[in-house]
Amino acid sequence: MGGTEQKYVTEAFDTNWVAPLGPNVDGFETDISDYLSNQGGIHTAALTSGTAALHLALKILEIGAGDVVMVQSFTFCGTTNPISYQGAELVFIDSETDTWNMCPNALQEALEAYKHKSVKAIMPVHLYGMPAKMVDIQNIAAQYGVPVIEDAAEALGSTYKTQKCGTFGEMAALSFNGNKTITTGGGGAILTNNLELAKHAKHLTTTARMRHAWEFRHDEIGYNYRMSNIVAGIGRGQMEVLDERVAQRRANNQRYREFFAGVDGVTFQTEPDADFFSNYWLTAILIDPELSGGISREDVRLALDAENIESRPLWKPMHMQPVYEGTK
Ligand SMILES: *Cc1c(COP(=O)(O)O)cnc(C)c1O
């Protein structure tokens, strides 16, 4: 925590705003929108999780059974679960070696192969904070007229060509889960630069109750996905230290680089050039036992663990998960 979170939470108690709306929710959303773009135009709705944000994005784009969603395979299940919630078909896209994120060429091939199918969304991920090649991905998506949903759950504070991650897609998701760069203890946000989509998002996440309707009239099947005013208070405090947290993560990354410098067989996930700025949410390395003198990933993990340093394997790609067996 940064220090001011408790002040906002106390304010919520003192004013009895203990509900899934209130000044902290409004304030947190404004803080995020302002952070992401100083020119305005980014609309934010704070939600209960990043997974909820991605689910909502798919829902708003009316993606369901019979539709195809092309998604980065190398990711966390929070990216892919919502596609399954909606009953859509997943097509997994391989990663490229520069960023470890969705390969634009593989995406183009897949879109070509599926051009007679109902491809309704493309979901790249900024893995461990590293921006995906968003301009290429968006240009290809535009050729096929398919909207991009950007999973920026791990990438708050990262930029690509000086533009903040979370502002590229038709819609994007952030996560404030306990392990992310900043946290509300559990939470997320949906982002869009489209005012109509933003209004629809807020409507659907407040059980789709019609405005000024004291009688509970619903015009759609909605969700109870809004963030509580207490949790948003933590978020407001955390936004004040976001830049500091990014600097700390990047310093950790630098420290590991120095630590492993000169060690054969270790490759870091690295910004390919000056267009990429990663928050380095997690520092990620590949270990090649053939070059490291037989030292394996597990050897390194156990050695770090013995020093009370947590590490773990990278995400297991979704096409290798038992639950997605048989998916293309
Ligand atoms: C954390 C995460 C999510 C989901 O966010 P939650 O807030 O945990 O639901 C989605 N995608 C990626 C890549 C994540 O790391």
The ligand as a MOL file (V3000), in Angstrom:
LIG
                    3D

  0  0  0     0  0            999 V3000
M  V30 BEGIN CTAB
M  V30 COUNTS 15 15 0 0 0
M  V30 BEGIN ATOM
M  V30 1 C -4.9810 -11.1040 -13.8960 0
M  V30 2 C -5.3060 -11.3160 -15.3060 0
M  V30 3 C -6.6370 -11.3510 -15.7820 0
M  V30 4 C -7.8390 -11.3890 -14.9080 0
M  V30 5 O -7.9280 -10.4510 -13.9440 0
M  V30 6 P -8.6970 -10.7840 -12.5450 0
M  V30 7 O -8.8600 -9.4220 -11.9530 0
M  V30 8 O -7.7980 -11.6690 -11.7640 0
M  V30 9 O -10.0060 -11.3980 -12.8820 0
M  V30 10 C -6.8390 -11.4610 -17.1360 0
M  V30 11 N -5.8290 -11.5600 -18.0030 0
M  V30 12 C -4.5510 -11.5630 -17.5920 0
M  V30 13 C -3.4840 -11.6540 -18.6290 0
M  V30 14 C -4.2420 -11.4600 -16.2360 0
M  V30 15 O -2.9690 -11.4940 -15.8340 0
M  V30 END ATOM
M  V30 BEGIN BOND
M  V30 1 1 1 2
M  V30 2 1 2 3
M  V30 3 2 2 14
M  V30 4 1 3 4
M  V30 5 2 3 10
M  V30 6 1 4 5
M  V30 7 1 5 6
M  V30 8 2 6 7
M  V30 9 1 6 8
M  V30 10 1 6 9
M  V30 11 1 10 11
M  V30 12 2 11 12
M  V30 13 1 12 13
M  V30 14 1 12 14
M  V30 15 1 14 15
M  V30 END BOND
M  V30 END CTAB
M  END
